[in-house]
Amino acid sequence: MSGRKTKQSSSLPNIMDIFLREGPEVLQRRLNSLALEDLKSLVKDYNLDPTKTLKGKREKEQIIALIINRLNTRNNKGMIFLNY
């Protein structure tokens, strides 16, 4: 581990909290109200694009889809073991 902590701007929402408490649909609506730069900041703050697949992307829909997809993946990680 690098020991680095994520520094999230206090003006940006806690996307994982919204995702877990209110669901992806509510999160998507809330993300749609944010500016493109805020979405990019969230991706960076939560390290949601380590492979830089969004580099150069300027469409909010693509960034929002990536955020929700990655949060869903993180949330479901390890769930298979709970089913046994």
Backbone hydrogen bonds in HBPLUS format (Angstrom, degrees):
<---DONOR---> <-ACCEPTOR-->    atom                        ^
c    i                          cat <-CA-CA->   ^        H-A-AA   ^      H-
h    n   atom  resd res      DA  || num        DHA   H-A  angle D-A-AA Bond
n    s   type  num  typ     dist DA aas  dist angle  dist       angle   num
A0012-LEU N   A0009-SER O   3.18 MM   3  5.56 156.1  2.24 109.1 116.1     1
A0018-ILE N   A0014-ASN O   3.09 MM   4  6.42 163.7  2.12 155.9 160.5     2
A0019-PHE N   A0015-ILE O   2.89 MM   4  5.97 161.6  1.92 145.5 151.2     3
A0020-LEU N   A0016-MET O   2.92 MM   4  6.09 162.7  1.95 150.1 154.0     4
A0021-ARG N   A0017-ASP O   2.90 MM   4  5.95 164.1  1.92 153.6 158.3     5
A0022-GLU N   A0018-ILE O   2.79 MM   4  5.35 157.5  1.84 142.4 150.1     6
A0023-GLY N   A0019-PHE O   3.10 MM   4  4.62 134.5  2.32 109.5 119.8     7
A0027-LEU N   A0023-GLY O   3.18 MM   4  6.42 163.4  2.21 150.1 155.3     8
A0028-GLN N   A0024-PRO O   2.87 MM   4  5.98 156.7  1.92 144.6 150.6     9
A0029-ARG N   A0025-GLU O   3.13 MM   4  6.44 157.6  2.18 145.2 150.3    10
A0030-ARG N   A0026-VAL O   2.98 MM   4  6.27 159.4  2.02 152.1 158.0    11
A0031-LEU N   A0027-LEU O   2.80 MM   4  6.02 156.4  1.86 154.8 161.7    12
A0032-ASN N   A0028-GLN O   2.96 MM   4  6.14 149.0  2.05 145.6 153.6    13
A0033-SER N   A0030-ARG O   3.22 MM   3  5.44 142.6  2.36  99.8 109.9    14
A0034-LEU N   A0031-LEU O   2.99 MM   3  5.32 160.6  2.03 111.9 118.2    15
A0038-ASP N   A0035-ALA O   3.05 MM   3  5.24 122.0  2.40 100.9 115.5    16
A0039-LEU N   A0035-ALA O   3.07 MM   4  6.48 154.2  2.14 153.2 160.7    17
A0040-LYS N   A0036-LEU O   3.00 MM   4  6.33 158.2  2.05 150.7 156.7    18
A0041-SER N   A0037-GLU O   2.94 MM   4  6.16 146.5  2.06 139.5 148.9    19
A0042-LEU N   A0038-ASP O   2.97 MM   4  6.29 153.3  2.04 147.8 154.2    20
A0043-VAL N   A0039-LEU O   3.02 MM   4  6.34 159.3  2.06 151.1 156.3    21
A0044-LYS N   A0040-LYS O   3.02 MM   4  6.25 157.4  2.07 145.1 151.1    22
A0045-ASP N   A0041-SER O   2.73 MM   4  5.91 169.7  1.74 156.6 159.9    23
A0046-TYR N   A0042-LEU O   2.96 MM   4  5.98 161.3  2.00 151.7 155.2    24
A0048-LEU N   A0043-VAL O   2.94 MM   5  5.02 163.7  1.97 147.0 151.7    25
A0047-ASN N   A0044-LYS O   3.10 MM   3  4.93 156.7  2.16 101.3 108.3    26
A0052-LYS N   A0049-ASP O   3.03 MM   3  5.26 163.7  2.06 112.8 117.5    27
A0055-LYS N   A0052-LYS O   3.31 MM   3  5.34 164.4  2.34 103.2 107.6    28
A0057-LYS N   A0054-LEU O   2.78 MM   3  5.21 165.9  1.80 141.6 142.4    29
A0063-ILE N   A0059-GLU O   3.34 MM   4  6.71 160.6  2.38 151.0 156.2    30
A0064-ILE N   A0060-LYS O   2.83 MM   4  6.01 167.5  1.85 162.6 166.1    31
A0065-ALA N   A0061-GLU O   2.95 MM   4  6.02 158.7  2.00 143.3 149.5    32
A0066-LEU N   A0062-GLN O   3.03 MM   4  6.22 154.0  2.10 142.5 149.3    33
A0067-ILE N   A0063-ILE O   2.95 MM   4  6.22 162.0  1.99 151.5 156.2    34
A0068-ILE N   A0064-ILE O   3.03 MM   4  6.25 172.2  2.03 157.6 158.4    35
A0069-ASN N   A0065-ALA O   2.93 MM   4  5.98 161.0  1.97 146.5 152.7    36
A0070-ARG N   A0066-LEU O   2.87 MM   4  5.97 168.4  1.88 155.9 158.7    37
A0071-LEU N   A0067-ILE O   2.97 MM   4  6.13 159.0  2.02 150.4 156.4    38
A0072-ASN N   A0068-ILE O   2.93 MM   4  6.03 155.8  1.98 146.1 153.1    39
A0073-THR N   A0069-ASN O   2.93 MM   4  6.20 155.6  1.99 147.1 153.9    40
A0074-ARG N   A0070-ARG O   2.93 MM   4  6.15 162.5  1.96 148.1 152.5    41
A0075-ASN N   A0071-LEU O   2.88 MM   4  6.02 155.8  1.94 146.0 153.0    42
A0076-ASN N   A0072-ASN O   2.98 MM   4  6.14 150.9  2.06 147.5 154.6    43
A0077-LYS N   A0073-THR O   3.04 MM   4  6.05 118.4  2.43 140.7 155.2    44
A0077-LYS N   A0074-ARG O   3.39 MM   3  5.21 149.4  2.49  94.4 103.0    45
A0079-MET N   A0076-ASN O   2.95 MM   3  5.25 165.6  1.97 129.6 132.1    46
A0081-PHE N   A0078-GLY O   3.15 MM   3  5.74 142.9  2.29 112.7 120.9    47
A0082-LEU N   A0079-MET O   2.97 MM   3  5.22 138.8  2.15 104.4 116.3    48
A0083-ASN N   A0080-ILE O   3.29 MM   3  5.46 148.4  2.40  99.4 108.2    49
